[in-house]
Amino acid sequence: MKTEVLKSIKQTEENYKKSISAAKAEKVKLIASAETEAENLVSKAEKDAEEYKIKRTADARAEAQKKHDIIRKDGEKRAESLRKDAASNLDGAVDMLVSKFKVKVNV
C-alpha cells in the first residue's frame, strides 16, 4: 500500500510538472504573440502618421499655391492699373516739364 501511495504521489508530481511546463510554454507563446502584435500596431501607427504628414504637407502646399496665385493676380492687376495711369499722365507731365523748361530758359 505504501508503494501505491508513493507511486500515486510521484504520478501527481509528474502531472503537475507537465502542467507547469505547459503553462510556461503557453506564457512564452502568448508573450511572443503580444510582442508581435505590438510591433505590428507600432508599424501601422508609424505608417499612418507618415501618410497623414504627406497629406497635410500636400494640402498646405496647395493652399499656399492658391494664395500665391491670388496675390500674383492682384499684383499683376495693380501693376497694369499703375501702367495705365502712368501712360495717361505722361503727356501732361511732358507738357508741364517743357513749359517749366521754357520758363527757365526765358528767364
Phi, psi and omega in degrees: 000320178300322181295318180295321179294315179296319177297319180296318178296314180299318179296318179296317177300318180295320178297316178296319178298319178295318179297317179295318179297317179295320179295319178296319179295319178296321178299313179299318180296316180295320179296316179297319179295318179295319178296318178297316179296320179296317178298319179295319179296317179296316180298316179295319179296319178296318179297315179298319179296319179295317179297319179296317179299316180297316180295315181296322178295316179296318178297317180295320178296318180297318179296317178297321179296319177300312181297320179300314181297317179297313180298318181296315179297318178298318179297318179296319178297317181296317179298318179296318178298317179294322178297318179296316179298317180295318180296319181289332180273348185299312181300316179296320180294318179297315179301317181294319180295315179297317182294320178293322178296317179299319180297317182292323181290322181282352184295000000 
